[in-house]
Amino acid sequence: MSVSPVLVWFRLDLRIEDNPALLAAAERRSPVIPLFIWAPEEENPWPPGAASRWWLHQSLDSLQRSLALRGSRLVLRSGPTLDALKALIAETGAEAIFWNRRYEPALVARDAAIKELLLEQGIEARSFNASLLFEPWTIRAKGTRRPFQMFSAFWKACLNQPDPDAPSSVRGPLTAPASWPRSLSLGDLRLEPLVDWASGIRAAWEPGEAGARLALERFAKKGLGEYPSARNEPGRLGTSRLSPHLHFGEIGPRTIWHVLRNSFEADHQDAVNSYLRELGWREFAYHLLFHFPQTTNAPLRSEFSKFPWRVDERVLKLWQRGVTGYPLVDAGMRELWATGWMHNRVRMVTASFLTKHLRINWEEGAYWFWDTLVDADLANNTFGWQWAAGCGADAAPYFRIFNPVRQSERFDANCDYIKRWIPELKQLDLPWIHKPWEAPAPILEKSKIRLGKSYPLPVVDHAKARQEALAAFEQMRIERSTALV
């Protein structure tokens, strides 16, 4: 008697190890049919951006090869998702569909509707947690049971929970069906660009589960010990660079948690806790996204809906291209364009510059990062931009305005980062490389720099921009107070 297969619907969980949905399917001893459905229109208004699509292609290719080593395949289909699932049920006789949960608002609603319809038709539909240490609804403030809006209290509550379960994984081959359903080719999904602009990204990264494990091993052996001090210095390899691997589910946070917690002696525990706290910020971002889904396109602090943002396409493009005249800002934007990634300290500086120096709406920055980051993650992107703009949870006060020169002098003291990404400033000595517009004319001439020609003059004056931002904030505050009277 034939046994009906189980469909394992892959999403942002593109790995074999520590994959709860895949493990649950394999433990049934039924044929397993791994499946990926490409339906970006169902993620509107935030379908995957260009850099994310490039990474997705590479990650799916890696997963296909990993499944082949287990005697299995990855079936590729295009959406609508429900139609694709119904078609596969009819073609294969599957009586169960397993998947790992996602938390983006559009997909929470879609997945709930799909599960309800499948259950009504007698199809077993089960979802699992593969992406988070603590699911959003499990962490609540004592007494009120409300969601958290301050990170320190949230993370304390998380650490009072039992440790996340140790990861479990499939061992041995996966049972194949008697016959495989048809599949699109990976090229049919058209994820890679027609014009190859991704050469810099390709050189900087190794997408896929194997690349994720190598990144974790490198960080654990060479980077963790210096992480608390080095993580803020963009000129050093001081961070784990695991963010795109985490986003695409090529590695799970439980694996990182247990590898770091169990692999180091007491003298490294401060560094371990420092890094796990950064995972905590990721958890906090998902907590906020789940409980405040409107924040993907609206400020959590509603008064900011009246903030007098400027609309200036010319200045926005200068920021996007990395030609604002502020070296640290420009270096970050050029790193982003070349590699699909930006150091976190510099993300904060560039986001603060756009929203507070230029007073351009945080959503413009969020959309640009969404299209250009390989780790573009809706929870983290939304939280990060609202934090920088001062309109979100645990937000930097609006009057806290990063001075890009001081940030550069403090965190890129030797200018290794600036020199790498702005080669036209390489010949300029300290301290002028941090603020070329203040360099004496003989020094600029010696360094072959013509401000306004070879490198731009500042698009705004820091002190003046700061005062204008504070005035705009005060105007918003007064208008809100008046409206409440």
N, C-alpha and C positions, 0 to 999 in steps of 0.2 A: 504494500500500500504506500503510495507516494505521500510525502509530508509537505504541506504547504510552506512556501518560503516566507521569510521575514524581510521586509524592505527596511534598510537602514538609510534614512534620509540625512545625508551630510549637508552641513551648512557652514558656519564658522567654527568647525571642529575637525579640521582637515589633518587628522592624525590617526594612527593605529593605537598607540600607547595611551593609557588613561582615557579611554573613550567609552563612557558608561553605556551609551546606546548600542555601540558595536559589541561590547562585552555581553550585555543582556541578550542580544540576538544570538551570539555564538553559544551561550550557555543553554539555549533551547535545543541545541543539536539539530536544528532545522537548516535547510539551505538559506544562505544569507545573500541578499542582493544589495550591494551598496549603490547608492543613488545620489546624484547631485542635479538640482533643477535650477537653471538660470532664469530668473524672473525679476530683473532689476526694477521694472515698473511698479512692482508691489512694494517697493521700499520708498516710494515718493513721500515727501519731497527730498529725500536723501538717498538716491540710488548710488551705488559705488562710483567713486570718481575715477579719473584716468589712471592715476598711480595705483590705486587699489585693484583696478581691473588687470593691470599688468602683473601685479603680485599674485592675484588669484589664478591667473593662467599657469604661472610657475608652480604654485602650490598644488593645484589640481594635477598637474603633470607628475609631481613628486608622489602624490597620493596614489595615482594610478600605478606607478612603479612599485610602491610599497605593497599595494593589494595584490599585484601580480606575484610577488614573492610569497604570498599566503595562498596562492592558487585561486585568486579571486579577480574581480574586475570592478571598475567603476562605471556604472551606466549614467550617461549624460543625457538630460532632456531639457527642453526649454519650456517656459511657463505658458499659460497660467498654471500655478502650482497645483491647484486642486484638480484641474483637468489632467495634468501629467500623472498625478497619483492614481486617479481613477483608471486611466489607461493602463498603467502598470499592474494594478490589481486585476483588471480584466485579462491582461496578457499572461500573467504569471500564476494567478490563483492565490496570491498572497492574502493571508488572513490577519496579518499584523504589520504595523508600521511603527518603528521606533525612531526617535530623534532627540537631539540635545537642544535645550532651550536657548532662545534668543530673547532680548529684553528691549529692543527698539520698539517704540509705540506702534508703528504700523504693523510690525510683525507679531507683536503680542496679540493684537486684534485678529490678524489673519490666522495665526496658528490656533487660537481658541476656536474660531469658526470651523477650521478644518478638522480639529479633533472632534468637535461636536457632530459634524456630518459623518465622519468615519464611524464613530461609535453608534450612531443611529442606523448605519448600514451593517452593523455587526462586525466591523473591523476593529481589532484590538489596536488602540493608539496610545502609546506611552511616551512621555518626555522625561528627560533627565537633566541634571546639572553637570555640565562639563566646563563651564567658563568662569565660574566664580568660587571663591572660598566660602562666602556666606551669601545666600540668596537674599534679594532685597527685602522680602517680606518677613525674614527671620530676625532682623535686627531692628528693634524698636526702643524708643526712650521709655524708661521705667515710669510707671504712674500714668503718663498721658497716652502711651502706646503710639505716639505720633512718630513719623519719620524724622530722622536727624537732619539738621541743616548746618551743624558745626562738626568739622572733621575730628577734632580731638575727642569729643564725647562719643562720636560714632566708633572710632577705632578702639577706644577703651571698652565699649560694649562688645565689639568683635573679639577682643582678646580675653574677655570673660566667658566666651563660648568655648565648648570643647574644641580641640584642634581639628582642623579639616581631616576627613578620612584620608588614609594613605591611598595612593592611586593603585588601581588594579587593572590588569591588561589581558587581552586575548593571548593565549599561548597556542602555538602550532597553527596549522592551516585553517582557513575558513571553509565550511562546507559549501560547495558550489551547487547551483540548481542543475536539473537535468538538461536544460537548455537556457541560454542567456537571451534576455530580451534585446531588441535592437537598441543601439546607442548612437547619439551624435558623436562626431569626432570633437576633440578639444578645440581644433581650429574653427569648427562651425559656430562656436560661441562668440567668436570675434572679440576676444578680450584684449589682445595685443594691438598696439597702434599700427596703422598702415604706414606711417612715417616713423622710423625708429628713433624716437627721442629718448629712449630709456637706457642708452648705453652707460651713462653714469650710474644709474640705479643698479643696473646689472653688475657693474664692477664692484659696487659697494655691499651687495647682499647675496646671501644664499638662501632663497626661500625654500620652504619645505620642512618636514619633521626632522630630518637629519641635520639640516642647517640650524634649527632651533636647539637641538641637543648640543651641537658644537658651540653655539653661542653661550649656552648655560655653562658648559664645561670650561670654556675660556674665562668667563667671568668669575667662576668659582675658584679657579686656580690662580688667575693673574690679576683680577680686578677687585675682588671683594674686600680684601684687607685694607685697601686705600679708598674704598667707596665713600665713606662719610665725608672725607675732605676733597676727593677728586671729582665727585659727581657734579660739582658746580663749575668746573673748569672746562669750557668747551674745547680748548686746545689739546686736551688729553683724552685718551680712551678710558674715561673714568666711569662710564655707565655700562649697563648690561647689554644695551641695544636689543633687548628681547621684545620690545613693544609690538613690532609688526607680527612677530611669531605668535605672541599672545592674542593679538586681534584676530588672526586667521585660525586660531586654535591649533597651530602646529605644535604647541606645547601648552599644558594646562597649568594654572596657578597652584594646584595641589602638588604637582611634581616639583615645581620650584620651591614651594614651602618646605616640603619634606627633604629634598636634596640639601638645601641650605641649612635647615635645622639639624639634620642628622649627620652632616659631614664635617663639622668644624668643632674644635675644642673651645673651651670657655673664653680664651683670649680673643676669639673672633666673634663672639656673640653680639657685641655692640654693633659690629658691621652688619651681621646677619639681621639684627633687629632694625637697623637703619634701612636696609633694603626692603625688608618685609613691610615696613611702614609705607614705602612707595607703592607696593602692591595694595596697601590699604587705601591709598588715594584712588587707585583704580576701582576698588570695591565701592568707595564712597560715590564716585561718579555714576556707577550703575545704580546705586541706591537712589540717588537723586533723579536719574532718568526714569526709573520705574515709578517713583512716587509723584514726580512732577513732569509728566510727559510733554506738557505744553512748552517746556523750556527749550526745546530744540529750535523754536522760532520766536520765542517771546521771553523777556527777562523774568527771572523768578521774582525779583523786586519790582512790583508792578509800576512804581513811580517812574521807572526808567523808560516806560513807554512814551513819556512826555519829554524825554531828554532831547535837547536841540542838536542832534547829530548833523554834521556837515555832509553834503553830497558834492564830491569833487573827483570825477573820474581820472583827471590828469594826475592828481596827487596819489590816488589809490594805485595807479599803474606804476608810479615811481616806487612806491613801497613794494609792490609785487615783484618788480624787477631788481630790487636791491640797489637803488640809486637815490637814496634819501640824503646822502651826505654825512650820515652818522655811521662810522665804520662797523660797529658791532651789529647794528640793525641790518646793514647791507650784507655783511658776511653771513648772517643767519638766513636771509632770504635767498642768497645765492647757494648756500649749502642745500636748502630745501629744494630749489629748482634742479640742482645737479644730482642729488642723491635720494630725493624723496623723503628726507628726514631732517630734523633739526634738533639740536641739543636743547634739553628742557629749559635750562636757564635762559637761553636765547629765545626760546618760544615766549617766555614771560616778557622779556624785554621788547620783542617785536610786536607782541599783542598790545602791551601797554602803549607803545609808541603809536600804533594805529588808532587806538580808541581814545587816548588822552592827549597826545601831542597833535595828532591830525584830526581828532574828534570825528572819525568815521565809524559808522555803526559796526559793532562787533560781529554782526551777521556777515558783513562783507569779508571780514577776516576768516570767519568760520567756513564760509564757502570756498575760499581760496585754499585753506589748509585741507579741506575735505577733498579737493580735486588733486592736490599735489603731494600729500603725505602718503607713504606706503603703510603707515600705521593709523590711517584715518579711522577713528572709532567714534561713533556718534555720542556715546556717554562721555568719553574723555574730551572730545572736541568741544562739546556743548559746555561742560563744566569749566574747562580751561579758559575758554573765551569769556564766559560770564564772570569768572573769577577775576580775570585781567581787567575787564571793563568796570568791575565794581557792582554789577547788577545781579549777581548770583548768590549761591550759598557759600558761607565761609569766605566771602569775597574780600579781596584787598580793598580797603576803604578807597573811595574815589579820590580822596586827596593824597593817597599814596601814589605818586607818579614816578616811575623808574627814570632816573637820570642815565641815559645811555652811555655817557662818557664815564661817569663814576662806575657803572656796572662793568664797563670794558676795563677800566684801570684796576678794578678789584679782582675780576674773575678771568681776565686775559692779560695779566700783567706784562708778560713777555711778548704779547701780540702774535703768538703762534697761530691762533685761530684767524685773526684778521689777515695776517700775511698769506695764509693758505687760500682764503676765499676772495681776497681783494689784492691780487698781485701788483696792481698799479701803485699800491702804497708800500710795497716791500722796502724801498730804499729810504723811507721816511723814518727818522730816529724817534726814540722815546723822548719826551712824552707826546710829541706832536702827532704821532700816528693815531692816537686816540681822538684827537681833535684837530685835524689838518687845517681847518679854517683859522686857527690861532697861530699857526707856524709862521715865523718870520719869512719874508720874501726870499732872502738868500738861501735859507734851508729848503724851501719849496723848489727854488731854481736848481739847487744842487741835486735834489731828489728827482728832478725832471717831472714835477707835478705842476700842472696848470689847473688850478681850481676853476670849476665851471666848464673845463674841457676834458682833461684826462680823468678827473674825479669831480663829482658835483659839489657845489656849495650846499650847506644844510637847507633842506626844504622849509624848515621852520627854525626859529630861535627857541631854545629850550625854555628859558625863563619866561618869555612872552607866551609861549604855548601853554606852559603850566598855569600861568595866571588866567588865561582865557578858559582853560578847562575848569579851574576852580570857580570861576565866575558862572560858567554854564551849570555846574553842579548846584551852586547857590540859587540860581534862577529856578532850577527844577525843584529844589527844596521849598522855596517860597511858594511856588505855584501849587505844590502838593498841600502845604499848610493852609493856603487860602481855600483850596477845594474842600478841605475837611471841616472848615468853619461852618 
